Amino acid sequence: MAATGANMSIRAIRYKISASVQENGPRPVLPLAHGDPSVFPAFRTAVEAEDAVAAALRTGQFNCYPAGVGLPAARSAVAEHLSQGVPYKLSADDIFLTAGGTQAIEVIIPVLAQTAGANILLPRPGYPNYEARAAFNKLEVRHFDLIPEKGWEVDIDSLESIADKNTTAMVIINPNNPCGSVYSYDHLAKVAEVARKLGILVIADEVYGKLVLGCAPFIPMGVFGHTTPVLSIGSLSKSWIVPGWRLGWVAVYDPRKILEETKISTSITNYLNVSTDPATFIQAALPQILENTKEDFFKGIIGLLKESSEICYREIKENKYITCPHKPEGSMFVMVKLNLHLLEEIHDDIDFCCKLAKEESVILCPGSVLGMENWVRITFACVPTSLRDGLERIKSFCQRNNKKNLINGC
Ligand SMILES: *Cc1c(COP(=O)(O)O)cnc(C)c1O
């Protein structure tokens, strides 16, 4: 039972870490493992988005079941929105609305798994939902590495050696969770070129598409749709800071209509016709959400994330017990390596996270859960005071657990 096993172990680890926190301890618990900053008033969504939802609700017209793959007006609005980023036009038929990015993964994986013996290439570190879904659907997973020293780029050369004739797709997450990297045009072009050579789809998880903090722009993978077909996963959850609204989508970028023969759109439609849909009134609000949200809203959120990512990077550099190979440029996260040889009796990343939770009431995500042992993921989507406090506590935890017999602490 690999499926239940994979799921249980991640849950078991999370539970173990949360259970380590002392209830009613002297200091507040600092959760630095989340991807949902909506609890902080500074990260409140755009007023235009709230207005759009309230207005849709008040019409009284959207209390009904929605159409199977989404309201036509909402699908058109997403098509319009995404077409702005690519050199061709998407149509409403290319868009499938889902209950968040999570349901987008939930539909894509079983659709690919229908081919007997198929396998999929997933990034390491990655987003564990893909592995869990693949396990439930008996889709074989093969991992390729993201290289820390190269800004967490895909190990392109390895793709050809791990793929075979049964490989159907590869997943790329950009901007990246958990690494915080944003891929360049050139790198994405290389990814597209290898995918073309292998005859596979690229599944581009772009739920952080608007959360780019540096100078490097976000390039939608659909830009390379002429090279190889792309299924893009999008969502309001992260960019609009409304994960509870449960609205996402799958966009099919296939200007050469290569996928028509595979009937992938039909399969997605069939799957969504028998699964639950995003709430009708949220779908109905989508055209106004996309159209009315002002650039200032995103500028504000990006400003906050940029400031906190700088604090995070600076504080990590001051802490010799952890190493950050690449400054985050997007998303809400950064991966850091634990220098366990400097620490007394901390056995691995899970041990580190459990002891840190117990002694300092700080929650981090252990790298093991994401496919990278002895690394941890830190979220910087927090207000600066909490973030500074959390990083301070991590430092004092490390100092207290400093390896005793090291000369000069080296
Ligand atoms: C959060 C997240 C998702 C899921 O998106 P929701 O809209 O919250 O369901 C998918 N992929 C990645 C990489 C994520 O971080």
The ligand as an SDF file (V2000), in Angstrom:
LIG
                    3D

 15 15  0  0  0  0  0  0  0  0999 V2000
   -0.0660   25.7200   -2.7020 C   0  0  0  0  0  0  0  0  0  0  0  0
    0.3990   24.9710   -3.8750 C   0  0  0  0  0  0  0  0  0  0  0  0
   -0.4940   24.2700   -4.6960 C   0  0  0  0  0  0  0  0  0  0  0  0
   -1.9600   24.1370   -4.3670 C   0  0  0  0  0  0  0  0  0  0  0  0
   -2.6560   25.2690   -4.6370 O   0  0  0  0  0  0  0  0  0  0  0  0
   -4.0770   25.5580   -3.9080 P   0  0  0  0  0  0  0  0  0  0  0  0
   -4.7060   26.5490   -4.7770 O   0  0  0  0  0  0  0  0  0  0  0  0
   -3.7480   26.0420   -2.5350 O   0  0  0  0  0  0  0  0  0  0  0  0
   -4.8330   24.2730   -3.8560 O   0  0  0  0  0  0  0  0  0  0  0  0
    0.0000   23.6300   -5.8240 C   0  0  0  0  0  0  0  0  0  0  0  0
    1.3120   23.6580   -6.1130 N   0  0  0  0  0  0  0  0  0  0  0  0
    2.2180   24.2980   -5.3420 C   0  0  0  0  0  0  0  0  0  0  0  0
    3.6540   24.2810   -5.7310 C   0  0  0  0  0  0  0  0  0  0  0  0
    1.8020   24.9690   -4.1870 C   0  0  0  0  0  0  0  0  0  0  0  0
    2.6970   25.5690   -3.4090 O   0  0  0  0  0  0  0  0  0  0  0  0
  1  2  1  0
  2  3  1  0
  2 14  2  0
  3  4  1  0
  3 10  2  0
  4  5  1  0
  5  6  1  0
  6  7  2  0
  6  8  1  0
  6  9  1  0
 10 11  1  0
 11 12  2  0
 12 13  1  0
 12 14  1  0
 14 15  1  0
M  END
$$$$
